[in-house]
Amino acid sequence: MLADVKVSAIQMVSGEDPEQNLARAEYWVTEAASQGAQIIALPEYFPMLNRDERAKFALAEHFGSGMMQDRLAQLAQKLGIWLVAGSLPLKGKQADKVTNTSLVFDPSGAVAARYDKIHLFDFQKGDECYQESASIEAGQQPVCFDTPWARVGLGICYDLRFPELFRGLDDVDLLVIPAAFTVPTGRSHWELLLRARAVENQCYLMAPAQGGQHDSGRVTWGHSMIVDPWGEILGQQDLGEGIVTGTLSKQRFDEVRRQLPAWLHRRL
Ligand SMILES: O=C(O)CNC(=O)[C@H](CS)NC(=O)CCC(=O)C(=O)O
């Protein structure tokens, strides 16, 4: 169903102040829309990166109402774009948990999709340690949604390591994978995994990332990129805030799947 469309991945270096991060997100999304992008995606936890878990709970909103969701809906509507709001915390079913959620706003400002991160990042290497499962309620459902140009599948960050999540989606044209990768894992695996997911699923992929030195002291890998179905990198940004824009081409997509029909040759 793919039709040519311009898409943008926004890279951020979110700090601890949600107001400031939301203002930066609004600035970059507006900039991307002015360059003609119709589908625009923000990184994981764009409204706040904070080592203090309590801040995440204070920020979390009930699904369907709250300051963050209101502003994002208004932004999508004002610009007439599809906005993949990377991820933000929503209140979980359990009182002591939040979800790590991508909300997709359509050009009317309505929520077109909700994806809760399924695979939770528990990691220990040197003095870097993450225990996402302690505070996050895992999602259960893979999610994709249709825009007028493309069927889009969602994943968040660590999900990138689980190819079965994306393979299970119903023939998507574009994968959007917002992230906040660590530097050591990013250096070794980020580009490799992104290009592999695009090549094996013969689809476009865009990965908006956190990239740089954050107020909290944390450092993230960045390297937001857009990859085509052959695995070519159409654009990327190493570190710092900015926009990576690319055009999804129906001709290119069809050509790759015609010349090497691996997608059709699936047996299992
Ligand atoms: O917790 C927050 O504030 C925002 N969330 C994140 O930064 C998440 C969970 S800690 N990061 C990852 O999943 C990195 C995965 C990764 O780096 C890999 O798979 O190698």
The ligand as an SDF file (V2000), in Angstrom:
LIG
                    3D

 20 19  0  0  0  0  0  0  0  0999 V2000
   14.3110    4.7820   31.5500 O   0  0  0  0  0  0  0  0  0  0  0  0
   14.2500    5.8350   30.9230 C   0  0  0  0  0  0  0  0  0  0  0  0
   14.2810    6.9560   31.4480 O   0  0  0  0  0  0  0  0  0  0  0  0
   14.1040    5.7520   29.4350 C   0  0  0  0  0  0  0  0  0  0  0  0
   14.2100    4.4170   28.9740 N   0  0  0  0  0  0  0  0  0  0  0  0
   15.3340    3.9070   28.5110 C   0  0  0  0  0  0  0  0  0  0  0  0
   16.3430    4.5740   28.4410 O   0  0  0  0  0  0  0  0  0  0  0  0
   15.3350    2.4670   28.0710 C   0  0  0  0  0  0  0  0  0  0  0  0
   15.1460    1.6140   29.2880 C   0  0  0  0  0  0  0  0  0  0  0  0
   16.3730    1.8580   30.5250 S   0  0  0  0  0  0  0  0  0  0  0  0
   16.5460    2.1570   27.3880 N   0  0  0  0  0  0  0  0  0  0  0  0
   16.7150    1.0280   26.6940 C   0  0  0  0  0  0  0  0  0  0  0  0
   15.8170    0.2050   26.5350 O   0  0  0  0  0  0  0  0  0  0  0  0
   18.1100    0.8580   26.0920 C   0  0  0  0  0  0  0  0  0  0  0  0
   18.2830   -0.4570   25.3770 C   0  0  0  0  0  0  0  0  0  0  0  0
   19.6700   -0.6380   24.9470 C   0  0  0  0  0  0  0  0  0  0  0  0
   20.5220    0.2120   25.0920 O   0  0  0  0  0  0  0  0  0  0  0  0
   20.0510   -1.9220   24.2830 C   0  0  0  0  0  0  0  0  0  0  0  0
   19.1810   -2.7510   23.9550 O   0  0  0  0  0  0  0  0  0  0  0  0
   21.2550   -2.1090   24.0950 O   0  0  0  0  0  0  0  0  0  0  0  0
  1  2  2  0
  2  3  1  0
  2  4  1  0
  4  5  1  0
  5  6  1  0
  6  7  2  0
  6  8  1  0
  8  9  1  0
  8 11  1  0
  9 10  1  0
 11 12  1  0
 12 13  2  0
 12 14  1  0
 14 15  1  0
 15 16  1  0
 16 17  2  0
 16 18  1  0
 18 19  2  0
 18 20  1  0
M  END
$$$$
